[in-house]
Amino acid sequence: MRSTLALLALAWLVAPPAAAQTRTEMAPMRDGVRLATDLYLPAGDGPFAALLVRTPYDKGALTEAGDGVSALGMAVVVQDMRGRFASEGVDCVFRCDAEDGQDTMAWIAAQGWYGGPIVTYGGSALGIVQYMAAPGAPDDLAGMWVEVGTPTVYEHAFFQGGAFRQRMIEGWLENQGSAFFLDDVKAHPTMDAFWESVQTDGRFAEVNVPAVHWGGWYDIFLQGTIDAFRGYQHQGGDGARGQQMLVMGPWVHGGWGRREQGDLVFPEASIAPPLGDNFPVRWVLHRAGILREDTIDALDPVHYWVLGDVDDPAAPGNEWRSASDWPIPTAPVRVYLGPDGALAEACPPDGGGSTPWTYDPAAPTPTAGGANLILPSGPHDQRAVEARDDTVVFETGPVDAPLEITGRVRAHLFVTTDTVDTDVVVRLTDVYPDGRSMLVLDGVQRLSARNGPDRLEPVTPGEVVQVTVDLWSTSIVLAPGHRLRVSIGSSNAPRFWPNPNDGTSYGGDPTPAVAHVAVHHAADHPSWIELPDPTRDPSSVLVCGETPTIDAGVAADAGSPGDAGRASSTEDGGCGCRVTRAPSTLGGLLFALLLAAAALRRSAS
């Protein structure tokens, strides 16, 4: 919503507001459900290009935006999504928005005032619906401005690394009056057929439109924004390939336009990239053919803010950079965990052992900032988390030269646990000389989902398990005197639902167990953090032991024993939403059998 209002403010700077021709119509969808649609038409008879905004947050809140943009000679179409406010049907929580978005574009193209083309606009939920509708969209679609969204809703919104994003999803659905959808979430904890309509990454080739993908390093959909750019730019159709733009700032969700992000205050230049005045309006008008600017097409495809020490104006980083593609070329530097909390580019010794922690689901590690929607977000000091008994810490010494990390960060770990399941949570921080441990990235991986989001496989208690924790992406330069710190535990609540360690998924009937977990750092089990460094040559990377490989495991649509037999809601909202469906009992039975086998192995030993 904030991004659309920002467009309004810029539009009023470009042109004075004029009285728009306004009316509300009910646009019919293919299944007969009608969606309430406000039209803001410029003065005159047309024909007009159209700016389409689809929202779950009440189209009436965008009246001024409609008036402001229509003053520029472009029709504005603002629609309540299915089941929201004045629209008919039941909220499908993005699962109907491919069809509804495309049907709305076809409806616009059939209006007498329309002369083409269509440009879509919006952020967060208003951005996700654009990604849903883009594959196979009508040819009238000429541009997409998407802020802080994702084309892969299951992995980036609901189950990150197999762990349920509890506070964000429960809070958002409750605020929407759509908490009923939680029944479906509980019935489908793995990426099964239920989620296919909101996982568009397999359909990038069907996208044929230029787009701006605008995100932030602390945003809830950080990696989704980058993945969309990559997919459209390199795998898209002829109209999309090579015509994408990525902008990544130092922002939390909705933080564009201000310096304060979490506990840090960034330089004035961080507020917006150096793309010229009124860039969102100029880009939209350019794509609509109203105000052509060749300079827009000549801009570099990638613009990103490099994080740095915000207290020192002379520190490296703290600047905008541009690039021809993402990720930029880097060396995948490995820093290895070692005994006594060491973190260095050095192979761990023979007999280097492991570092243990104990995780109690009844007292999980609290969330302290990060990529949150409802909770406090952004870079927060992690010292209170790091001081807990359920968290282990590894850190470098003070760096004597700038250390750059630009790209995707992953933790490749060898762990053991005495339970059939648990989570592994990794936090990466920039430790300032005064001791503040400021969060850069964090990530989570449910061990039973370690071999893919479409299956759950218990671990054998006591056996060493290889796991990769995806922390997503960043760009930062640690200044001399700073330290790099990694903390590892098994919870980050209430951001993620605390794993009960017994194999139960969210919504099941758990029997929580305390987990005794350890991360290994010996020559035969070298755990390491992957840090992409653009200043290094790949040949300089130290490789210790064998590169971890992930067992493909058994493909299964696996729920948990506690989920078996659950039925979702029965009211049909169209597009197949909220129809009666039972979760796959085969997957739940398979996981139950695997758990039973693990229990037998424990008793036999």
N, C-alpha and C positions, 0 to 999 in steps of 0.2 A: 504494500500500500504506500509506504514511504517513497518508493521509487516513482510511482505514478504521480504522486503529488509533487515530487521534484520536477518532473516533466512539465507539469502545469506551471510551476513558478518560472521555469525557463521560457515557456511559451509566452507568458505574459510580458517577459522582457523583450522578446522578439517582436511581438505585435500587440497592439492594444486590444482588450477584449471587445467583442462585438456580440450583439444578441444572436444566439443560435436558434435555428428552428428545431424545437425539441418535441419529441413524442416517445411514447413507450409502446412497443409492439411485442406480441408473443410469437417468437420464432419456433416453428415446428421442427422437431427432430425426427429421425427416420422411424422411431418406434411410437410416434404420436405424442410424446411428452413435449410440452411447450415451455420455452425458456424466456423469462422476462428480459427484454432488451431495450435499453434507452438509446435513442438516436439523437445526435447533436449535429445538425446539418448547417454548413456555412450559408450565409446569405446568397441568394441567387438560385438558379434552376439546376446548376450542376452541368455535367456530371462531376462527381467527386471521387477522389481516392478515399480509402477508409482506414482508420486506425482502430483495431479491435483489441479490447481489454475484457477478459473474462475473469470474474472474481467470485470467491465464496464469502466476501466480507461486506456485501450490500452495495449494489451499483449506485444507490442514492448518495453514497459518500463521495462519489466522483463527479458530482454535478459541475463544480467549478473547473475541474480538469477538462470535462467535455466542452464547456464554453470556451476555455482558454485555447485549446488545440484547434477547435473548429474555426476560431478567428484567423488561423493561418491558412484557411482554404481547404481543410481536410475534414471529412466527416469523421465523427467519433462514434463508435459503437461499443457500449458498455453493457455487459450481460451478467446477470446472476447465474451462477452455475447450477446445474441440476440439484433440486432439493434445497436450494438456498434462497432465503428471503422470498421474493415474489415469483420465483420459478416453480414449475410443477415437478413432480417426481420425488425421489428420495436421494439424499446425498450419497454419491457413489465413491467418494474419497478418491478421486482421480481415475477410477477404473472405467468411467464412461467418457472421459474427456478427449480421447482420440476421435471417437465418432461425433460427439457433441461439438467439438471445435471445428471439425471438417464440415459438418452439416451447417453450422453457423456461417462459415465462409461461403458455402454454396448459396445460402439464403441471402447473404449480403450481395453476392454477385448477381442475383436475380432482381434486385430492387431497381426501380426506375431512375433513382438519383445516382446510381453507382456507375463510375466510369473506369475504376481500377487504378492502381492495384490495391492489395490489402497488406498492411504492415501490422504485426502483433506486438504487444508491449506489456510488460509487467514483471514484478519480482516476487520471489518466494512462491507461494501457491499460484500466483498469477503468472509466474515463470514456468512452473512445472506443467501447467496445462498447455503451454506453448510447445514444450518438448513432447508431450503426449500426442498432440495433433500434427506435428511436423511430418512424420513419415507418411507418405502418400497424400499429403495435403493438396488441395486444388492448385492449379497453375496460377491462380490469381495471387497467391501468397508471394510477396516480393521481399520480405524482410522480417526478422524477429529480433527484438531487443529483450533479452532474457537476463534478469538479475537474480543472483543467489537462488538458483533452482538446480534441479537434477533430472537427467533423463532416466535414472535407475532408482525408482522409489523404494523398492524392497531393501537394497543394500545401503543406500545413503540416508534414508529417512527412518526406516522401521528397525532393521536388524543389521547393525554395523558389526562386522566380524562375527556374525551369529548372535550377538548380544542385543537384547531389546532396548531401544532408546526410550526408557520408561517415562521420565519426566516430560520430555518434549512431546511424545505422542499422546500419552494420556491427557496431559494438560491441553494440548491443542484440540484434540477431539472433544474433550469436555467443554471447552470454550465455544466450540462450534455447535454444541448440542448434538453431536454425532458420536457419542460414546458407544452407541450400539455396535460400531464397527470394531470395537475391541474384541467382540465375540469371534469375529472372523480372523483377527490377528492371532488370537489364542489357538484357533483351530488350524492355523497354517504357519507354524514357526519356521518352516524351511521354505526355500524358494521353489515352490511347486507351481502347478498350472494356474492356481488362483491368482498369482502375481504377474502372469505373463503380460497382461494389458498395460502394466505400469513399468515394465522393463523394456525400454525401447532401444537399448544399446545394440541389439541384434538387427536393427532396421535402419541403421545410419545411411545405407545405400539408397533408401527411399526418400531421403531428405534432399530437396533441390532449392535451397534458399540461403542467401547470405544471412548471417546472424552475428550479434554481439553477445558474448558470454561474459557477464560482469560479476565478479565475486570477491571474496575477502579471505585472507589467510586465517582468520578466526571464525569463519562462517560455518554454519551447520551443514551446508552443502558444498563446502570447499572443493572436495574431490569431484563431486558431480559436475560442477561448473567446468573444471579442467577436462574431465572425461568427455563432456559434450563438445567442447572445442576440438579436442583431438579427433573424436569420431566424425564430426561434420567436416573438419578440414581435410582429413586423409581418407576417410571411408565413405563420405557423402556422395550423392549423385552429382551430375555435371554442374548443376546450379549452385551446389554448396562447396564442393572441393576447392580449396584455395581461396575462399571468399569469407573466411571467418575472422573474427577478432576476439581476443581474450584480454580482459583487464582484471588484474588481481591487486587489490589494495590491502592495507593493514587493518582491515575492518572486521568487526563482528557482524552478525546478522542485523541488517538495517543501520549499520554504522557509517555508511558512506556519507560524507559531508561534515564530519566532526573529527576533532583531533583526539578526543578522549576515547580510548578503547581499553576496557578492563581497568587495570590499575596503572596503565601507562598513558602518557600524553605524547603524541607523536608530533613531528614538525608540521608547520603550517602547510607545507607542500604536499603532505600526505592526504589532504582532504579530497583531492581529485587529480587524475592524471593530466599531463600537459597536452591535451588534445584540442585546445582552442575553446573559446567561449560557446556556451549553449550547445555542447556537442551532442547530447541526446536528441534535442530537437532537430539539429542540422542533419544528423544521421537518419532520423525518421523521414524528414522531408526529402532527403536525397533518395532514399529507397522508394518513396512514394512518387518520385518523378516531379515533385513540385518545385524543388530548389536543388538542381544538380550541382554537385561539387566534386570535381575530379580529384581534389586533394584528399578527400575522404578515402577513395579507393587506393590512393598512393601511400597511406599510412602503414607502418609496420603492423603485422598481425597481432603481436603480443606486447602488452605494456604491463609491467609489474613493479610493485614497490619492494625494495630490499630493506628488510628490518635491520636495525642497528641499535647501538646504545643511545637511548633517547635523552640521557642526561648530558651527553658530550656532543656539542655541535660539530666538533672536528672528527668524530668517530667515523669509521668506514661504514658504508651502507647508508640508510636514511635517505634514499633517493629513488626516483623512478628510472627504470631502464626499459628499453624496448628490444625486441628480438624478432627474428623471422619465423620462429616456430617454438613450440613447447613440447617436451622439455628441451632446454638448451643443452648443448654438449657438456658432459661432466665426466669425472672419474668416480666410480662407485666405491669411495673410500670405506674401509672397514675399521671400525674401532672396536676392540675386543674387551669383553668383560673379563676381569681378573680377580684373583683372591684379594681380600681386604678392601673391596670396593674400588678396585682399579678400573680405569677405562682408558685404553691407549691403543695405538697402532703397534701392538706387540702380541705375538702369539702367546696364549696362556700356557703355563708350564705343565709338564707331566705331573699327574697327581694334584692338579690345581683345585680339585674338589668342586663344591657347590655352595651356594648361599641360600639358606632356607627362610621361609616366613610361614606364619600361620594365619589362615583366613577363616573368619567366623561370619557366616551369612547374617547372623543376628546383629553384628556390629561392623558393617562394611566401611571401607575407606570413603570419606565424604568427597563429593565433587567440589573442586575449587577452581572455578573458571573453565575456560575451554570453549569448544564449539557448541554453545548452548542457545536455546530459544527462550525458555522461561526462567531458567536459573541465571545467576550472574555469569557473564560470559567474557571471553577474551583472555589476555595475559594477566594472570593472577599469581601471587607469590605462593609457591608450593611448600614452603618450609614446614608448615604444620602437618601436611600430608607426609612429607619425607621423614618426620620425626616419629611416626607411628611404628609400632611393632609389626604391623602387617604389611610393611613396605620396606624393600631393600634398595640401597642407593649405590650407584657407581658414578665416578666423576673423573675428569681429566685434571691435570694441574692447570694453573693459569696459562693461557695460550700466550706465546711470545710474539706471534704475528697474527694478522687477521685470519680468521677461520670462516670460510664461506660454505654455506649449505644451501643449495638451490635445486629443488626438485623433490622427488618422492622419497620419503624416509621410511625404512622398514627395519624392524628388529627381528633377527634370525636367532632363535633361542632353542636350547635344549633344556627341557624341564621334566620334572617328575612330580607326581602327586599321589597321595594315598587314597584318593577318591576316584569315582568313575568319570567325573567331569569337574571342571572349574573354569574360570576365566583367567586370562593373563592380560593385565593392563600395564601399558608402558607409557611413561611420561618423559618428554624431552624438554629440558629447561636451559635457559641462559642465566648463569649465576654471575650477578654483578659483583664488583669489588667490595661493595658494602654488605654482601651476604644474601641479598634478595635472589630468590630462585624463580625466575619469571618463566611461566609456561610458554613454550613455543608450539608444541604439538603433543597430542596423546592419541592412543589407539587401544583397541581391545580385540581379543580373539577368544571366543568360546572354544575350548579344546575339543569338544565333541563335534564342532563344525570346522575343524582344522583342514579337512580335505575337500571343502566346498560348501557353499550355502544351501545346496539341495539335499543334504544328507546330515544325519547325526550319528556319530560313531563313538561309543564310550572308549575311554582310555583304560589300559590295564594298570591298576594301581601298582606303583613301584617301578614301572618300566619307563625308560627315557623316551620322551616324545619330542620330535622336531616340530616347531611351530613358527610361523611367520606372522608377526603383528604389523599390520599396515597402519602407519601413523599419518598417512596422507602426505600433503606437500607443503613446502614453505620456501621462502628465500630470506636468508638472514646472514649477516656477517658478525661474528663474535669479535669484539675489539680486544686488543692485547690487554691482558690482566683479567679477562673474563674466563670462566670455566664452563665446560659443557657437562651437564649432569643428566643421568638416566635413572629414573626410579621405576621399580617393578613391583606389582602386587597383583591382587585378584579381584579388585572391585573399584568402582567409581560411581557411587550412588548419591543421589537418585538419578544421575544422568543415565546410567544403565541399570537394569533390573539385577539385583544381587543374585548371582548364581547359587542355588542351594546345594550344589556339588553332588546331587544324587541322580542326575540325568534328566530331571524334570524341566520342561520348558515353561515359559511364561504362560500363566493361566492354568497350569496343571495343579496337582495336589502333592506338593513336595514334602519330603521328610529331610529337612536340612541337616547337613553334616559339616563338621569342621574339617577343613582341608589343610594338610601339611604339605606345602609346595616348596620346591627348590629349583633354582636356575643354575645350570652347570657352566663351569668355565675352566675346563681342563683341555689338554692337547687332543684328547680323543672326542671331546664334546665342546668345541669352541663356539661360544655364543657371541654374536656381534651385532652391531648397529650399522646399517648401510647409510652413509652420508654422501650424497652427490655433491662433488666439489668441482666447479668449473675452472678453478685455477690449477688443477692437477692434471697430469697425464695418466691415462688409464693404466699404463705399464708400471706405474709407481705403486699400485695398490698391493698391499700385503695380503696374501691368501694363506690362511692357516687351516690345515686339515682338509676335509672334503666339503664341497659346497652342499648344504642341506638340500635334500629332495623331499617332496611331499608325495606320500603314497596316495594314489588315486582312490583307493578304498572301494567300498561297495556303493554303487549308485542306488539311492533309495529316497523316496518321498517320505521321510521319517519324521513323525511327530514324537511325543514322549508318552510313556504309559499313562500319565495323568490326563493326557488330552484325548485319549481314545473315546470314541462315541459321541463327542461333542458336536452338536448341530448349530449352524449359524442361523441368523435371523431369517424369518420367512417372508417378510414383506418384500414384494418385487418392485423396485424403483426403476425398472427399465434397464436396458443394456446388460441384462443378466445380473444386476446388483441385488443383493439381499434375497436371493432365492435360497430355498432350503437345500443345504448341501452338507453332508457329513464329511469330516476330514478322512483322509486315507487311513483305513485301519491297518492296511498292509505295512505301511511305514512304521506305525506305532508298535505293531506286533514284532516287527524286525528289531526295532531298538530295544524292546522289552526282552527279547531273546538274547540279544547281545549283552544286555545288563546282567541277565541271569547267568550267562556263560562266564562273565567276569567275576560274578559272585562265587561261582563254583571254583574258579581258578584260585581265588583268594582263600577259600576254605580248604582247598587241597594243599595249599602251601603252608 
